[in-house]
């Protein structure tokens, strides 16, 4: 998978886990073509996974956060209005934009921009016009269990597009 294909994969699916198992696809497992046991760093396709993950993380169209089970989660911009609308259903730290930086000494430092400071004005405006029911339909696969309506969860299905 090329970096461009990785970004398209996130766009198509809406929400993707970097490597963990969960209610949405995993980028690492998709590239590997199998469920990776342990860290993807040791997998034979680790370089391809790294290049793809780096491209996704650097894309302005993708929010990198810890939305699902406090694991690195990619959320495509087309779903940001629904995420903003339903923000009260999530812990704020799960909605923070996160990334790692390499310092001059070679150490990794975790950085974050808290929610809602990263949210563009146009997304905030669109979120206000979106109904809660529509936002829940769009994000049904990633809603906290107590916020889901029975029968709305569809494991491993692409999240719905917001109608224009």
C-alpha positions in Angstrom: 0.0 0.0 0.0 1.4 3.3 -1.0 1.2 6.4 1.2 -1.5 7.8 -1.1 -3.5 4.5 -1.0 -3.2 4.6 2.9 -4.8 8.0 3.0 -7.5 6.9 0.6 -8.1 3.8 2.8 -8.7 6.1 5.8 -11.0 8.3 3.7 -13.0 5.3 2.5 -13.4 3.8 6.0 -13.8 7.1 7.9 -12.2 5.8 11.1 -9.2 3.4 11.2 -7.0 2.1 13.9 -3.3 2.4 13.3 -2.5 -1.1 14.5 -4.9 -2.2 17.3 -7.9 -4.6 17.0 -11.3 -3.0 17.4 -14.6 -2.2 15.8 -13.0 -0.6 12.7 -10.2 -1.7 10.3 -6.5 -1.6 11.3 -4.1 0.0 8.8 -1.2 -2.3 9.9 -3.3 -5.5 9.6 -4.6 -4.4 6.2 -1.2 -3.8 4.9 0.2 -7.0 6.4 -2.7 -9.0 4.9 -3.1 -10.7 8.3 -3.7 -10.0 11.9 -0.3 -9.1 13.4 0.4 -10.7 16.7 2.4 -8.3 18.9 4.1 -5.2 17.6 3.9 -4.4 13.9 7.5 -3.1 14.1 8.7 -6.8 13.9 6.5 -7.7 10.9 8.1 -8.3 7.5 6.1 -5.4 6.1 7.0 -3.0 8.9 8.7 -0.5 6.5 5.6 -0.3 4.3 3.4 0.1 7.4 5.6 2.8 8.8 5.6 4.8 5.5 1.8 4.5 5.2 1.2 5.4 8.9 3.5 8.4 8.5 1.7 9.7 5.4 -1.7 9.3 7.2 -0.4 11.1 10.3 1.0 14.0 8.2 -2.2 14.4 6.2 -4.2 17.6 7.0 -7.3 15.5 6.1 -6.8 13.1 9.0 -7.2 13.6 12.8 -4.8 11.4 14.8 -6.3 10.8 18.2 -6.9 8.1 20.8 -10.6 7.7 20.2 -10.9 3.9 20.3 -9.7 2.2 23.5 -7.0 4.9 23.9 -5.2 3.5 20.8 -3.9 5.5 17.9 -7.0 6.2 15.8 -7.3 8.0 12.4 -10.5 10.0 11.7 -11.0 11.4 8.2 -12.1 15.0 7.9 -15.4 14.0 6.4 -16.4 12.6 9.8 -15.2 15.5 11.9 -18.6 17.3 12.1 -20.2 14.2 13.5 -17.3 13.7 15.9 -17.7 17.3 17.1 -21.5 16.9 17.4 -21.1 13.8 19.6 -18.1 15.1 21.6 -20.0 15.0 24.9 -20.2 11.2 24.5 -16.4 10.9 24.6 -13.8 11.7 27.1 -12.0 15.0 26.0 -8.6 13.4 26.0 -9.7 10.8 23.4 -10.6 13.7 21.1 -7.2 15.5 21.4 -5.1 15.7 18.3 -1.9 13.7 19.1 1.5 13.2 17.5 5.0 12.2 18.4 8.1 14.4 17.8 11.7 13.4 17.6 13.9 15.7 19.6 17.5 16.6 18.6 18.7 14.0 21.2 16.6 11.3 19.4 14.1 11.0 22.1 10.4 10.8 21.3 8.1 13.3 22.9 4.3 13.0 22.8 2.4 16.2 21.9 -1.2 17.1 21.7 -3.7 19.8 20.9 -6.7 19.5 23.2 -10.3 19.3 21.8 -11.8 21.5 20.5 -8.7 23.7 19.8 -7.8 21.7 16.7 -11.3 21.9 15.2 -11.5 24.3 12.1 -14.3 26.9 12.1 -16.0 25.4 9.1 -16.2 22.0 10.8 -17.6 23.5 14.0 -20.3 25.3 11.9 -21.2 22.1 10.0 -21.4 20.2 13.3 -24.1 22.7 14.6 -26.3 21.9 11.6 -26.0 18.1 11.9 -28.6 16.3 13.9 -27.6 14.2 16.8 -29.4 11.2 15.2 -27.5 11.6 11.9 -24.2 12.0 13.8 -24.9 8.8 15.7 -25.7 7.0 12.4 -22.4 8.2 10.9 -20.3 7.2 13.9 -22.3 4.2 15.1 -19.2 1.8 15.0 -17.2 4.0 17.4 -19.8 5.2 19.9 -19.4 4.3 23.5 -21.5 1.2 24.2 -24.0 3.1 26.3 -24.6 5.7 23.6 -25.4 3.2 20.8 -28.9 2.3 19.8 -29.4 -1.5 19.7 -28.8 -2.9 16.2 -26.8 0.1 14.8 -23.3 -1.3 15.2 -21.8 -2.8 12.1 -18.3 -4.2 12.7 -15.7 -3.6 10.0 -18.1 -1.6 7.8 -17.0 1.8 6.3 -18.6 4.6 8.3 -21.3 6.5 6.5 -20.7 9.7 4.5 -22.2 12.9 5.6 -24.9 13.9 3.0 -24.3 17.3 1.5 
